[in-house]
Amino acid sequence: MSTSFSDYLNQEIHCSCGRTHICDIDDIIIEAGALTAVPALIQKGGYTNVCLVEDTNTKAAAGEALKDILANAGIAASVVTLRAEGLLPDEYGIGSLLTHVPADCGLLLAVGSGTINDLCRFVSYKKNIEYFIIGTAPSMDGFTSNVAAMITDHTKTTYEAHKPKAVIGDLDILSKAPMDLIAAGVGDVIGKYVCLTDWKMAHLITGEYFCEEVEALVRKSIQKVSDAAMKIGSRDKAAIAGLMEGLVLSGIAMSYIGNSRPASGSEHHLSHYWEMMFLQHGEHGAWHGTKVGVGTVTALRLYQLFAEAELDFSALSAYTFDETAWEKAIACAYGTAAPSVLSLEKEVKKNSTPEVQNRLQALQTHLSEIKQLAKALPAPETIRDMLEQLGAPYEPKQLGVDRQLFVNSILYAKDLRNRYGLLQVLYDTGLNQKFAELIADELYK
């Protein structure tokens, strides 16, 4: 059953959590032939000086067709074509786009998905203009969010930006996307199992804000993809629509909260860490959602182990933070990205003795609830089988992650952000090294 997005757009939702949620997107169109709706949306918004942004891949997928549609509608548009090879949402990508976008541009038409979307979102926000996203692959859940995932100072960082005014998902285009990109979209959505558990656990342990209605919205996105999973591999348009709708709903959940918390947890931290290390060696690695899918299988195994673990809280009360040793470990684990990680810890002190001890006391109080949350998660084999069916990687070594990088990710990926989740729990309880080595033994035989 298709989603009626009008239920979510441009209206205040006075939520039971006590907050008012709003998603100020004007239009979301996911259907065959949706590309032809773009001129009417431009005219409705009264936009002038339109600039179409594509890369050398998305030009063929949708850019050329959209140019013809605009020309036939009498809409003049300048065009920026970025080189797809090596294109990243980093300082160079931002500078390249800013260099070529006309100074008087009034609307960006972002033709692409992950990188193009993040670059256009960030640049349009900085220029104080609007943008539309014309998706060319159902590969990630950032279409409707208000944050841009950028790589700055060698670190994967989420920046507040703004939402597009329109999201166009033409099923004739999306269903023809490379299968590895489609599978990446599946990986991005199934990661929500982990991040929702992380979020609820953070609510119990740290008192972090939590919204049950937003959680339900994210679970709806997971269900959309689970229902479509068997037919996605055959490019069935109804299944691709289900995947795209799931990705969009996840983004709306983020926009309701104002950050990525409902859709990004320990599985994303693992993914981001791997990506940063690849980039430091001049490699891009797999797609973001592909890495998230692998990170999800790993995180589910970690949750499985945690649910079975016995904790001695009296022994844990002896924890003291050896900052010098930790800083040396971070310098080795993060390389050129270490300064920003060290700076974050000095600011938030989440590994400090008082902070860890406070969390351990709360963990002892809520341990039974948290273990029940862990036991309610799908088995890692269930997600592995779903990814394998799509021909997608499901083990870190399939991504080029070697044993040491894998172990380091479990130990240190938590330090990327000040966000409590499974990886921080394992650090606090001293289980991280043991579990990292145990799973590494399972995977790297």
C-alpha positions in Angstrom: 0.0 0.0 0.0 1.5 3.3 -1.1 2.1 6.1 1.5 0.1 9.3 1.5 2.8 11.8 2.2 0.3 14.7 2.6 -0.3 13.3 6.1 3.3 14.4 7.0 4.0 17.5 5.1 3.7 21.2 6.0 1.5 20.7 9.1 2.2 21.0 12.8 1.9 17.7 14.6 1.4 18.2 18.3 2.9 15.0 19.5 2.3 13.0 22.7 6.0 13.4 23.4 5.3 17.1 24.2 7.0 18.5 21.1 5.5 19.9 17.9 6.9 18.2 14.8 6.8 19.6 11.3 8.3 18.6 8.0 8.3 21.7 5.7 8.6 19.9 2.4 6.0 21.0 -0.2 5.8 17.9 -2.4 6.9 14.3 -2.4 6.1 12.4 -5.6 7.1 8.7 -6.0 5.5 7.2 -9.1 6.3 6.2 -12.6 6.9 9.3 -14.8 7.3 11.6 -11.8 10.1 13.5 -13.6 7.4 15.3 -15.8 6.0 16.9 -12.6 9.1 19.1 -12.1 8.2 22.1 -14.3 4.8 22.5 -12.6 6.5 22.4 -9.2 9.0 25.1 -10.3 6.2 27.3 -11.6 4.1 26.7 -8.4 7.0 27.9 -6.3 7.7 30.9 -8.5 11.3 30.0 -8.8 13.6 31.8 -11.3 17.2 31.3 -12.3 17.1 27.5 -11.9 20.4 25.6 -11.9 20.4 21.8 -12.5 23.2 20.0 -10.8 24.2 16.5 -12.0 27.3 14.3 -12.2 28.6 12.4 -15.2 26.6 9.3 -14.1 23.3 11.0 -13.1 23.4 13.0 -16.3 22.6 9.8 -18.3 20.2 8.5 -15.7 18.0 11.5 -15.5 19.8 14.8 -16.2 19.4 14.8 -20.0 15.7 13.8 -19.8 15.0 16.5 -17.2 16.7 19.1 -19.4 14.4 18.2 -22.3 11.4 18.3 -20.0 12.4 21.8 -18.7 13.1 23.1 -22.2 9.7 21.8 -23.5 8.1 23.7 -20.6 9.9 26.9 -21.5 12.0 26.8 -18.3 15.6 28.0 -18.9 18.1 26.3 -16.6 21.9 26.5 -16.2 23.6 23.2 -15.8 26.5 22.1 -13.5 28.0 18.7 -14.3 30.4 17.4 -11.7 32.8 14.6 -12.4 31.4 11.5 -10.7 34.8 9.8 -10.3 36.1 10.7 -6.9 33.2 13.1 -6.1 32.7 13.3 -2.3 30.6 15.5 0.0 33.8 17.2 1.3 35.5 20.6 1.1 36.6 20.0 -2.5 33.1 18.9 -3.6 31.5 22.0 -1.8 34.1 24.3 -3.4 33.6 22.8 -6.9 29.8 23.2 -6.7 30.0 26.7 -5.3 32.5 27.7 -8.1 30.1 26.7 -10.9 26.6 27.6 -9.5 25.6 31.1 -10.8 25.6 33.9 -8.3 21.9 34.7 -9.0 20.7 31.1 -8.7 17.3 30.9 -7.2 16.7 27.1 -7.1 19.0 24.1 -7.3 17.7 20.9 -8.9 19.8 18.1 -7.5 19.9 15.2 -9.9 21.3 12.3 -8.0 21.2 10.7 -4.6 23.7 10.5 -1.7 26.6 12.8 -2.6 24.7 15.1 -4.9 21.9 15.5 -2.4 24.3 16.3 0.5 26.3 18.8 -1.6 23.2 20.6 -2.9 21.5 20.6 0.5 24.6 22.1 2.1 25.3 24.7 -0.6 21.7 25.7 -1.0 21.5 26.2 2.7 24.6 28.3 2.8 23.3 30.4 -0.2 19.9 30.7 1.4 18.1 29.3 -1.6 15.8 26.2 -2.0 16.5 23.0 -3.7 14.6 20.0 -5.1 16.1 16.5 -5.1 15.4 14.3 -8.1 16.5 10.9 -6.9 18.3 8.6 -9.4 18.7 5.6 -7.0 16.9 4.5 -3.8 20.2 4.3 -2.1 20.0 6.2 1.2 17.6 7.8 3.6 18.7 11.4 3.4 16.3 12.6 0.8 13.9 14.3 3.3 16.2 14.9 6.3 17.5 18.3 7.3 21.1 17.3 7.9 24.0 17.0 5.4 26.5 14.2 6.0 29.8 15.8 5.1 33.5 14.9 5.3 35.4 17.9 6.8 38.8 17.9 8.3 39.0 14.2 7.5 36.1 13.5 9.8 32.5 12.4 8.9 30.3 15.1 10.4 26.6 15.8 10.2 25.7 19.4 9.6 22.4 21.0 10.2 21.0 22.3 6.9 17.5 22.3 5.5 15.1 20.0 3.7 14.3 20.1 0.0 11.1 21.7 -1.0 10.3 18.8 -3.3 11.4 15.1 -3.6 10.9 13.4 -6.9 11.2 9.6 -7.1 10.5 8.5 -10.7 10.1 4.7 -10.6 11.0 4.4 -14.2 14.5 5.8 -13.2 14.8 4.3 -9.7 14.1 0.8 -10.9 16.9 1.0 -13.4 19.5 2.1 -10.9 22.6 -0.2 -10.4 21.6 -3.0 -8.1 24.4 -2.3 -5.7 22.9 1.2 -5.1 19.4 -0.4 -4.6 20.9 -2.9 -2.1 22.6 0.1 -0.4 19.2 1.6 0.2 18.0 -1.7 1.8 21.1 -1.7 4.0 20.4 1.9 5.2 16.9 1.1 6.2 17.6 -2.2 8.0 20.1 -0.4 10.1 17.1 1.2 11.9 16.7 -1.9 14.0 19.9 -1.1 15.8 19.6 2.7 15.9 16.1 2.6 17.5 17.4 0.2 20.2 20.4 2.5 20.8 18.0 5.5 21.0 15.6 3.8 23.5 18.6 2.6 25.5 20.0 6.2 25.7 16.6 7.4 26.9 16.7 4.8 29.8 20.4 5.4 30.7 21.0 9.1 30.1 17.5 10.5 30.0 17.9 11.5 26.4 14.7 12.7 24.6 12.8 9.9 23.0 9.5 10.0 20.9 7.4 6.9 20.6 5.5 8.3 17.6 8.8 9.0 15.7 10.0 5.5 16.6 6.7 4.1 15.1 7.4 6.1 11.9 10.8 4.6 11.6 9.4 1.1 12.2 7.0 1.8 9.4 9.9 2.5 7.1 11.5 -0.8 8.1 8.3 -2.6 7.5 8.0 -1.0 4.0 11.4 -2.5 3.1 10.8 -5.8 4.7 7.5 -6.3 2.9 9.2 -5.4 -0.4 12.5 -7.3 0.1 11.6 -10.5 -1.8 10.8 -8.5 -5.0 13.4 -5.7 -4.9 16.1 -7.9 -6.6 13.8 -8.3 -9.6 13.4 -4.5 -9.9 9.7 -4.8 -9.4 8.4 -1.2 -9.5 6.0 -1.7 -6.6 8.9 -3.1 -4.5 11.2 -0.2 -5.5 8.4 2.2 -4.5 8.2 0.5 -1.1 12.0 0.9 -0.7 11.9 4.5 -1.7 8.9 5.2 0.6 10.8 3.6 3.4 13.8 5.8 2.8 11.7 8.9 2.7 9.8 8.1 5.8 13.1 7.6 7.7 14.2 11.0 6.5 10.9 12.6 7.7 11.5 11.0 11.1 14.9 12.8 11.2 13.3 16.1 10.2 10.8 15.8 13.0 13.5 15.4 15.6 15.9 17.9 13.9 18.8 15.5 13.8 19.8 11.9 12.7 19.2 10.2 16.1 16.1 8.2 14.9 17.9 6.8 11.9 21.6 6.5 12.9 23.2 4.5 15.7 26.1 2.2 16.4 25.7 0.6 12.9 26.3 4.0 11.3 29.3 4.7 13.6 31.0 1.5 12.4 30.2 2.5 8.8 31.5 6.1 9.2 34.7 4.9 10.9 35.4 2.4 8.0 34.7 5.1 5.5 37.1 7.6 7.2 39.9 5.0 7.3 39.4 4.1 3.6 39.5 7.8 2.6 42.8 8.2 4.5 44.2 5.5 2.3 42.9 7.2 -0.9 39.9 4.8 -1.2 36.2 5.4 -1.2 35.1 1.9 -0.3 31.5 0.7 -0.7 28.4 2.8 -0.7 27.3 4.3 2.6 24.2 2.1 2.9 26.2 -1.0 1.9 28.6 -0.3 4.8 25.6 0.4 7.1 24.1 -3.0 6.2 27.4 -4.8 7.2 27.6 -2.6 10.3 24.0 -3.7 11.2 24.9 -7.4 11.0 27.9 -6.7 13.3 25.9 -4.6 15.7 23.2 -7.2 16.0 25.8 -9.8 16.8 27.2 -7.5 19.5 23.7 -7.0 20.9 23.3 -10.7 20.9 26.5 -11.2 22.9 25.5 -8.4 25.3 22.1 -10.0 26.0 24.0 -13.1 27.2 26.7 -11.4 29.2 27.0 -11.4 32.9 28.1 -8.1 34.4 29.9 -7.6 37.7 28.9 -4.0 38.6 31.0 -4.0 41.8 34.1 -4.7 39.8 33.1 -2.1 37.2 32.8 0.6 39.9 36.7 0.6 40.0 36.7 2.2 36.5 39.0 5.2 36.1 39.7 7.0 32.8 43.3 6.8 31.7 43.2 9.8 29.4 46.8 9.6 28.3 46.5 6.0 27.2 43.2 6.7 25.5 44.6 9.7 23.6 47.5 7.5 22.3 45.0 4.9 21.2 42.9 7.5 19.4 45.9 8.9 17.6 46.7 5.4 16.3 43.1 4.5 15.5 42.1 7.7 13.8 45.3 9.0 12.1 44.7 12.5 10.6 41.2 12.6 12.0 42.4 12.2 15.6 42.5 16.0 16.5 38.7 16.4 16.0 38.0 13.2 18.1 40.3 14.4 20.9 38.7 17.8 20.8 35.2 16.3 21.1 36.2 14.3 24.2 37.7 17.4 25.9 34.4 19.2 25.3 31.9 16.5 26.4 34.1 14.2 28.6 31.9 11.2 27.9 34.7 8.8 28.8 35.5 10.6 32.0 35.3 8.6 35.3 32.2 10.4 36.6 30.3 10.1 33.4 31.0 6.4 33.0 30.1 5.7 36.6 26.8 7.6 36.3 25.9 5.6 33.3 26.9 2.3 34.9 24.6 3.0 37.8 21.7 3.7 35.4 22.6 0.6 33.4 22.5 -1.6 36.5 19.0 -0.2 37.2 17.7 -0.8 33.7 19.7 -3.9 32.7 16.8 -6.2 32.5 14.9 -3.8 30.2 17.9 -3.3 28.0 18.5 -7.0 27.6 14.9 -7.4 26.6 15.4 -4.8 23.9 18.5 -6.7 22.7 16.6 -10.0 22.6 13.8 -8.5 20.6 16.1 -7.6 17.7 16.3 -9.8 14.6 19.1 -12.4 14.5 22.1 -11.2 12.6 21.6 -14.2 10.3 18.2 -12.8 9.2 19.7 -9.6 8.0 22.7 -11.4 6.5 20.4 -13.6 4.4 18.4 -10.5 3.2 21.6 -8.8 2.1 23.0 -12.0 0.5 19.8 -12.4 -1.5 20.5 -9.0 -3.1 24.1 -9.8 -3.8 25.2 -7.3 -1.2 28.1 -7.7 1.2 27.3 -8.8 4.7 30.7 -9.3 6.3 33.3 -6.5 6.8 36.1 -8.4 5.0 33.8 -8.2 1.9 34.2 -4.4 2.1 38.0 -4.6 2.4 38.0 -4.1 6.2 40.8 -6.1 7.6 40.8 -7.7 11.1 42.6 -4.8 12.9 40.4 -2.2 11.3 37.3 -4.2 12.3 38.5 -4.5 15.9 39.4 -0.8 16.0 35.9 0.1 14.8 34.2 -1.7 17.7 36.7 -0.1 20.2 36.8 3.5 18.8 34.0 4.3 16.4 31.9 5.4 19.4 34.2 8.4 19.7 33.1 9.9 16.5 30.1 11.6 18.1 28.6 12.4 21.4 25.9 9.8 21.0 25.2 7.1 23.5 24.6 3.6 22.1 25.7 0.0 22.1 29.4 0.8 21.4 29.6 3.1 24.4 27.8 0.5 26.6 30.5 -2.0 25.6 33.2 0.5 26.5 31.6 1.3 29.8 31.3 -2.3 30.8 34.7 -3.3 29.6 33.3 -5.8 27.1 34.4 -4.1 23.9 37.8 -5.7 23.5 36.5 -9.2 24.3 33.5 -9.0 22.0 35.6 -7.4 19.2 38.1 -10.2 19.3 35.4 -12.9 19.6 33.5 -11.7 16.5 36.8 -11.1 14.6 37.7 -14.8 15.3 34.3 -15.8 13.8 34.7 -13.7 10.7 38.5 -13.8 9.9 39.2 -17.5 9.9 
